[in-house]
Amino acid sequence: MTWGEVEKRLKENDIIIVPVGSTEAHGPHAPLGEDTFLVTRMAELVALKVGCTVAQPIWYGSHPYHHMGMPGTIVVPEEIFLGQLRAVIAGLWNMGFRKQILLNGHGQEYVIPTAIHQFAKRYQVPGIFINLNWYHAIPEHFKTKEEGGSYETHFIHADEVETSWCLALFPELMDMEAAVDTKPRGYLPEGHVDRAGNLLQRPIAWYGHVGLGPIEVAAYPEGVVGEATLAGAEKAR
């Protein structure tokens, strides 16, 4: 958009969605920008319906410890990521967008709220600033068949669930002939530590520990945690 187009849009709608993604390994079948593509496509679909604006996405994100060393994964330190998010929020506010939704597509939901609160404390300006993790908006659409849903397995990473959403939103970027499966494992009995999105409501959040599971580069060098070959676009649609 040109600045003139932005000014015209602001008179109609001052809501902006900021896709917050990452660059990381998602197996041999999916693009490194998968998390960013997911939330950008979602934001575009929402904007077409409601008339809001979509910001340019944030391509590089923060990562938990167990992602360290994985080829294709670019880890931005938390303090740098927080500074970038605060700067983006400030720049969009100066532009005139007083209502901002940071639509997150990556396992960094424990970092983004801190940036929002830091911004609010530092600048103390009027506005609405929201962190929405897309999977938290629609938990009913992550259920397994046993729970009345579409999937054989629970959501983890580059697996049946996440790959299904990719096939629904950007099939042209996927190579399912290269998809592989792995067997997830942890060091405590099943039921203690939650999986991606904390959708199972288990006592320990997936990001609430270090050491209760293996690091990705050692246990899942394929970049998949789960069964990607089970994915299908219709499961996500």
N, C-alpha and C positions, 0 to 999 in steps of 0.2 A: 504494500500500500504506500502511496505517496502521503506526504504530510497533509495535503488537502483532503485526501480520502479519509485519513484518520480523524481530522476535525469534523468532517461531515458525519462519520460514524458516531463520534462522541455525542453529537446532538440527539442521536436516536437511541444509543445504548452505550453506557460507560462500563459495561462488564467485559473483562478480558480473561481468557483462559490461557494459562502458561503451561504448556506440556513440559514436564520435568522427567527426563529419561536418563539414560546411561549408555555407555559403550562397553559391552561385555560379551563374553563367549556365551552362545546359546546353542551349542551343538553344531554338527556339520550341516544341518538342514536349514538353519535360520540365520538372518543377518545379525551382525554385531550391534546394530542400532535397534534391535527388536523392541526394547522397552520404550524407546523414543517414538518409534513408528506407531506402537499401540496407542499411546495417549494422544498423539497428534491426530491420528485418524479419528479417534473418538471425539476429540475436541472439534474437529472439522464438521463431523456429523451433527453435533449439538448446535454449533454455530449456524449451520444451514437452517435449522429449525427455529431458533430463537433470536437470531440476529445479533449475537454478541461477536466479539473479535477473538481471533486466535493469535497469540504471540508466536514469534519464532521460538522453537524449542530449545531447551537446555540439553545438549547432547552428552555431556560428561557429568557423572554423578559420584556421590560418595558410596563407599562399599563396606560391608562388614568384613571382619578379619578373615573369614574362611574363603573369601574370593581372592585373596592375595596370591600373586604369582601366576594366575591363569592367563595363558596367551590370549590376546584379544580383549582382555579386560583392562580398562584404564581407570585406576583408582585415584580419585581426587580426595586429598585429606579433608577431614570434616571442617576445620577452621577456614580453609580456602573456599569450600563449597558454601558454607554459611555466608561468607563475605560476598560471594557472587550472587547468591539469592537476595540478600539485602539490597545489593546494587540494582538488580533487575526490578525488584519491587519499587525502589525509589525512582528509577527511571520511568517506569510505567505510570507511577503516581504523578510525576512531573508532566508527563504526556497528557494526563487528564483522566486516566482510568482509575476511578476511585473504588471500584469493586474488582478484586483480583482473586481468581481461583487457581491455585497451583495444583494442577492435575498430575499426580505422581504415578509413574509406571514401573517403579524399580524398588528394590528392597532398601530404601533409605527413609522410610516413614518415621523413623526415630530421630531424624536430623532436621527435617523441613520445619516442623512446628517451632523449633528453637530459633530459626532464622526469622520467622514471622514475629515472634515475641521480641526478639532483639531489635527488629526494625521498629516495632510499635513503641518500645521504650526509648529508643534513640531519637526518633523524629516526632512522636506524639502528634501525628496529623490525623484528621478524620478519614475514615475509609473502612472497608471490609476486606479482610485478607484471610483466605481459607486454604487449608491443605486438604485436598481430597485424594485419597488413594483409590484408584478406580475399582479395585476388587472389594473394597469396603462398602461401596455404594450398592453392590448387587450380590450379596453373599448367597442368596437363594439360587444364583446361577452357577454355583461352584459345587453343588451337591453331587454325590455319586449316585449311581443307580439304586443302591441300597437305601439311600436317603430320599429317593424320588427325583433325582436329577438325571444328567446325561452321561456322566463319566464313570469309568471303571476305577479310577484312582483319584486321590486328593491332590490338589494343586501344590506343586513344589517349584520346579525351575526348568524351563525349556522342555517340559514334559507333555503329557497328553492334554492337560487343560490349557496351558499357556500357548502351546502350538496350535490348538484348535482355534483360539482367538486370533492368532496370526493368520491362519488360513481363511478366516472369515473377513478380516480387515485388509490384508495385503497379500493375497495368494501369489501375486506376481513376483514376490521377493523370496518365496520359499522353495526348497528343493527336497521334497519328501522322499525321494529315492535314496537320499543320503541319511535319513533319520535312523537313530539308534536308540536302544534302551539300556538303562542301568538299574541297579537295585539299590534304593536308598537305605542307609543304615545309620544308626546312632549308637551311643555307648550307655544309654539308659533303657530300661524296658519301655515299650510303646505306651504312649499316653502322658508322658511327662512334658516333653518339649513340643511346642507347636510347629506347624509348617508355614509355608509362605502366606503372608497376609494375616497370620494368627486367626485364621477362619475357623479353627477347630476349638477355640476357647480353652486351650490347655494351660496349665499353671505357669509354664516358663515360655515366654515369648521367643520366637525364633532368633531374635536379636538380643535376647536377655542372657546370653551366656557366651563363653568361649571355651571350647574343649569338650563339649558334650556330643560333638559329632566331628567327623573328619573334615579336613580342608579339601576344597574342590579339586585342586590340581593333583592331589594324591589319590583321592578316592574316585573322582569322576573326571578324568582327564578328557573325556569326550565332550564335556560341557553340558551334558544332560543329566538331570537328577530325576529319574522316573522313566516312563515309557512313552517316548515321543511317537512311536509307530502307531499308537492307538488313536492319535488325533484325527479329528475331522471337522471341517468347517461347520457342518450342520449342528454339531454339539454346542458350538458357541452361539450360533444364530438363534 
